[in-house]
Structure formats: structure tokens, C-alpha cells
């Protein structure tokens, strides 16, 4: 019998947690949730909600390859969320009779952005070794300004290739000069669209030095209702401009302004695409005075991949709040092909005319939605670029559909 030994060292937080209640029971399961109480049970002797336990779980009936182990505990009638660990079960028929000793690395190569195929990258001169630490120079003169990825991999003496290691880097435009060691001389801000260096609204500095922290007032009376971005940057005594810092903010049209606090009487949620007010999935609220509540969200009909959860509330004055947006991932299977948000680079953001997408995944199609949930653009992705010249300025959500799931990104159109 083969077993997976798992050690729990957890602080498990339960909904409806009450003082002096105790954790006395737990369960575990593999890969698919059988439902609360239907897993393989175990006793918990440490009852203060924080405990350490070793579980020997039989894995004979599991398929070879990657599997997921889940564990959760019960407190009275309330179950905790689960903790999970990914592990790999080796095929018992495999007999390791061949030489599995470490081999020398005899060849190394790098490539930028797109894989040219094994052996077709740019060679990195190395000496045969089992432990490689090397410094090398790459030519980036032909690369466009913006984000890029460098990939590095090696080949062993028995002609086996490694997986690649990668690093993200950014190439500045000529205007993005590195900031030298010089005191800050002036600062400026602007909204939504860059007027050019030195053409923003000046910020009167309260102090001098290489680092400045201060508060200042901005005039937003000429801005329309909706989302906007404010940008800040500084210039030093050597006439060098910094890159900008930015913050997103919202100007209400008055519909959401409340003269005084009003209790929440209704709430709803929806996923990925906007729905009209009142048409989301209702959240049952219990009586509470402070406006805080907990609820369970059913994600059973969603596919694996990236999603957006929207939640909004209504008060006694029949006024709906703005929504809160939470990105999350459905990963019940959690195989090696799981799409990670980090695999998709979307730039520039803010964008004027063209969105660039860098990824190793094949994107089948894309959609762009505005903040009201209206689909404003849809097409097949070509050359990993999207033309958005005709979009009005504002915030949008870009969804990228691949064979392995959907990725959602927020973009700002200047």
C-alpha cells in the first residue's frame, strides 16, 4: 500500500465562528469534492482552531500523474474552506534501470519573446558542467520599446533539453531617461492623457531633496462623470524626468451621492459580463447594522480559468452602490496546463491605439467590454495586437479566449 503523508500546520478560519467553539473533526479528499461530510474523516485532538496533524492517505486508487489533495475541518455544523496541495503519483510499472545520474550541461541558448525551436536560439558559450552560473550579454538594439521576455535553456551531454527559465524586462523609449542621483526640482500632474513633459499642471513642492512626500489639491471640476486616471512625475536638477505614478479614481454624476448613511437592504452578484441593476443573482442578507455581511457564491457553472466577480448593494433609499470587482481563478483540476495570469503581458496600459499581447499561449479570440457590460469589440486575434483607435477613452475589460481557459485583463484607453 502506498500512502501520501501530509502534515497540516494551519489556522483554519470558519464562517460563523463563535468564541469557545472547538474544532473536533476533519476530512480529506482527492481531486474532486464529494460534498461536505463525504470525504475521508479524521479526528482532531487540538481543538482551539490551530493545530498540527500528520495524515497518511492511501493513493493506490489514484491515476498516475498530477493529483490534488484537499483537507478541511468542521466546527459544530460549519465547515472551513479547504487547504490543498498538488502532488505527483509515479507509475508503479516504471523501473528506473537506466542511468539517472546528473549529466553535464554542454550547450546553452537564449531567445527573446518567441521560441524558435530547440537548438535554434542564440548560443551562450559555456564549459561542460553540472552546476552552471554564467553571465552573458544580449543585443536588444532591434527590439521595440516596451516589455519583452528572455528565455534560457540548456542541453545535457545525453542530448536532453531542459525546460526554460525566463525573465521579463522593459526597454525604455529615448524619453524615458534613467533617473540620476540629483535632488527633485519640480513636479507635475495630468489627467488621462499625457500632454508631454513639462506641460502638466505644476505641483508646488513643500520641501527639497531626492525623496518627497506631500499632499496637494487638484481641480477636477472640468472632468466628466466616470473613471479617470491621474498621473504624477517629477524632474530633477539635471533636467531628467522620472517615469510616472498613477491612480485610478471615479467621479460620481450624483446618482450615488448619499446625504447620510443608509442601511443596506439588498445585494447581488454576477460574473464576467455586466448585467443591469437588479438583474444579478440575489444575495440573501441577514439583519446587521454595520453593513458587513458574508455570503456563499456559487461558481459551479463556470469553466476553469480566469473570471471576474462583481458585487453591488442597495440601501433603504433605493440607491445602488458602485460594484466591487474581484478577479479569481477556477482551478478544480489544476493540471500542468493551467493558465496563469503571469503568462499574459498586456501593454501599454494606458493605451492609445494598439494593445500588444505577449504570451506563449494561442489566443483564439478576444472581446472588449465597457464598464456597463456592453461588448464594444470582438474578433479573432491577429499578430497578437488589437487596434483600439476607435474606442473612447475610459476603462475596459479585455477577455482573451484560449484552448485552456479565459484570461481577463483591465485596460485603460487614453
N, C-alpha and C positions, 0 to 999 in steps of 0.2 A: 504494500500500500504506500502510495506516495502522498505526502502531505505538504501543504503550504503552511509555514509557520509565520504568523503575523502578530506583531506586537502593537497594541493600542496604547498610545500615550496622548490622551485627548482631554479637552474640556468641552463637553457636549452641551450646547445651549438649546433648550426646548422652548417651543411656543407654550404659552400659558404656564410658564414656570412660576411656582409659588415657593415661598420660603418654607423650609423644613420638609419639602417633598424629597424623596430619595429615588435614586436610580438602582433598580434591583434586577433588571433583565435586559438582555440584548439579543441580537440576531445578525447573521451574516448570509450573504448570497453571492452568486457569481453571475456576471454579465447582464441578466435581465431581472427586474424587480418582480418578485412573486406576489407582492402586496404586503401591507403591514401585518406582521404576526405570522407570515407564512414562510419566513426564512428558517435557517438552522439556528436554533436558540442556544444561548449560553447564559450562565448566571454571572451576575456582577456582585462582588462582595464589598467593593469600595463604593459607598453609597452617597458621597457628598457631591456627585456630579463631575468630579475629576478623578480619573482612575487610570491605572496601567494594567494591561492584561495580555497574556500570550494565548493565541488561538492556533491550534493545529487543525487545519481544514483539508479534507481529502480532495484531491484533484484528479483522481483516476478517471472520472466520467467526463472530464472536460476535453474539448478538442485541443489538438496541438496548436501552438502558436500563441498569439496575444490573447489574454483574458483579463477581465476586470473583477476585482474583489471589493465588495461593499460591506459596510458594517454600520449598525445604528443601535440605539438603546431606547428603552421605554421607561417613562416616568408616569406612574398611575396609568391613565388612558392616553397620554400624549407621547408621540414618537418624535425623536430628534430627526434632523436631517442626517444624511449618510456621510461617512468618510469613505474614501475609495483609494485603491492602489492598482496600478497596471503591472502585470507580470507576464512572463513568457513560459509556456509549458513546452519542453523539448520532446520531440517524437521519441518514444521509448525504443523504436526499432533502429534508431541511428547508433551505429557503433563507431566510435572515434578511434579507428585503427591507423589513420594516416598521421603524418607528422603535423602537429598543431603548434609547434614551437614558433616563437616570434621570428619573422623574416626581416631581412634588411630592406629598408626603403632605398630604391635605386634610381627612381625618377620622380620628379615633381613638376607640376604645371599650374598655371593660373589662367583664368579667363574672366572677362568682365560682362556682367548682365545676362548674356545668353550662352548656354552650353554648346560648344562647337563639336562635342563628341570626345570620347576618351582618346587621349594622345594628341588631340588637335589644338590644345591650348598653347600658351606661351611657356616654354620650358624655363624652369627655375634650376640653375646649376646647384647640385648637391653632391656630397660624398656619401657612399653607401653607409647607412647607419640604421639602428633600431630606435634611436631617440633623436628626433630632428628639431632643432631650433635654428631658424635661418632668417636673415634679413635680406630683402631684395628690393630693387627699385622698379617701378612700373611707369610706363609712358601714358599720361592721361591727356595729352595735348589735343587729341582728336575727339575727346568726349564733350558732349554738350553740358552746359551748366545745369546743375540740379543733382538729384540723388542717383547713385549708381551702387552696384554690388560687385565686389571682387570675390571670386571663388578660388579655393586652393585645394588640390588633392594630390595624392602620391600613389606610386605603383611599387609593389614589392618585388623581390627577386624571383618569386614564383609566378609573376605576371598577373597578380591580383590587384585591382584598383580599390582604393579606399573610398568611403563617402567623402563629400567635400566639406570644408569649413568655409564660412562666408563672413564678410564684414560689409556693413553699409557705410558709404562715405558720400560727401557732398562736394561738388565743385562750384566755387563762387563765380559770380559774374565779375567783370572788372570793377563794377561799382561797389562790390562787397569787400571792401578793403579790410585786412586784419587790423584789429584794434591794438594800437601800440600803448606802451606804458606812459600815458600822459593824462593830466587832470581833465575832467569834463569841463567844457567851456559853455555849452548851451544845449538846450533840449527842445524838442517839438513834438506835437501830436497831430494826427489827422484821422478822419473817419472814412472807412470803407474803401477808398481808392487813393493810391499814393500820388500826391501832387508833384513829387520829385524832391530830392534832397534840398533842405533849406526852405521849402515852400509850405511847410506845415504851420500850424499855429504855435507860436513860441511859448515856452514854459519858463516863467521867471524862477530861477534857481534860488533856493534858500541858503545854500551852502556851496562850498567848492571842494574838490577832491576827486579821487578816482572812483569812488563809490558814493552815490547819493540816494537817499531815501526821503521822500517828502510827499505830502498830499497837495493836490491842486484842483481847481474847479474848471469844468468845461461847459461850454454853452451848447445845448442840444435842441434849442428852440426851432432851428431850421430843419431838423431831421424829421422824416415821416415816421408814422407808427410802424412797428415791426422790429426785426432783428438788424443790428448794426455791429460793426467791429471798430474799436478804437485802437490805434497804433501809436507806440511811443518809440522814440530813438534819441540818441544823444551824439554830440560831436565833441571831440577833444581839442586840446590846444594845438595839435598838429593838423587840424582840419580834416581828421578822419571820422567818418560816420560809423556808428555801430549798426549791427542788424537791429531789427525792431522787435519789441514785445507787443503782444496784442491781447485783447479781451473782448469777448462777445457780450452784448447786452441787448435788452429789449425795451422798446418804448411802447407803452400801452396807448390805445386810442380812447381810453376812458371806460371801456366796457368792463374792464377788470378792476377798476379802482373802487375800493370799498371804504366808506367813511369810518366804519368801525368794525371790529371783529364780529364775525357771524358764524355760528356753529355749522359744521359740515353735516349735510343730510343725505347726500348721495355720492357715489363714486363709481367709476367704470374703468375698464382697461381694454386695450386692443393691441394687435401685433402688426408690425411691419408697414402696413399701409393705413393712412388716416381714414377715419370714419367720422361722420357728422356727430355733433354733440348730442348725447343721449342714445346713440346707436351702438355704443361699445357693450362689452359684457359687464353686467351689473356686479358690483361688489357689495355683499351684504355687510352693513355696518352695525356694530353694537354701540350702545349708548356710551359716549365718552365726552368729557368736557374740554380736553386739550387738543382735539383734532388729530390725535395719533391713533392709528389702527393697524392691525396685522391681518393678512388675508392669504389664502392659498390661490395660486394662479395655475390653471390647467393648461399645460403645454403639450398634451397628448397628441394633438393633430398636427403638430409642427414637424417638419423634416429636420434631419441632422444638419447642423451648420449654424451660421450666424443669424441672429434675429434682433429686433428691436421691440421692447415692451413699453407701451405708453399708458400712463395712468393720469386721470384728472378727477377733480371733485367738484361738488356743487354745494353752495351754502343755503341758509334759510331765505336769503334774499333772491334766490333763484339765479345766482351768478355762478357760472362755471369758471374754474381756475384755468390757468395755463397747464399744459401737460408736463409731466416729468418723463424723461426718456432714459431707459436703461438698456444698454446692449448686453446680450447674453448669448451663450453657445449651447446648442443641443448636441450632446456627445455621448449618448447612451451606448454606442458601440465602441467608440474610442479605439479604432484601429490605427495602423501606421499611416493611413491615407487621410487622417483628419486634417481639415484645412485650418490653418492658423492665421489669425488676422495679420500677424507679422510677416506673412508671406506676400502681402499685397502692399505696395508702396504707391500712394496716390499723390501726385504733385503736379504743379504747385497748388497750394491751398492757403491763400486765396488764388482763384483762377480768373483770368480774363477771357481767353479764347479757347485754349486746348488743355484738356486733362490728360496727363500721362500716367500710364499704369505699368508698373514693373512687377512681374510675378513669374514664377516657374509653372504655374497652372494655366491650363487653357480656358479662357473665358468664352462661354457660348453666346451670351447676350448680356445686355445691360438695360436698366431702366433708371430714370431720374424722376423723383417725386419732390414737389414743393412742400412747404410746411402745412398746407391744407390737405395734403394727401392726394393732390391731383397729379397724375402722370403727365409730365411735360416733355418727355423724350424717351424713345425706346428704339433699339436697333441691335444688330449684330456687331460685335467689337471687331474693328479692323486696325491692324498695326498697333494695337494696344494704345490707341489715342481716341479721345472723344471730343468732338467740336461742340463747344457750348457758347459760341459767339452770340447767338440769338437769345440766350436766356437773360432775363432781367436780373439785376443784382439782388442778392439775398442768400439765404441758407437753403440747401437742398440735401436730399438723401440719395446717394448713388448705390444701387444694388447690382452686384456682379454675379451672374449665374455661371457655375462651373459644374462639371460632371460629379464633383464631390461635395457640393453644397453651395450655399449662397453667402456672399460677404456683403455687409452693409457698411458704407462709409458716409460721413457727413462732409459736405463740401461747401465752400463759400464762393459765390460768384461776385466778382468785383464789377 
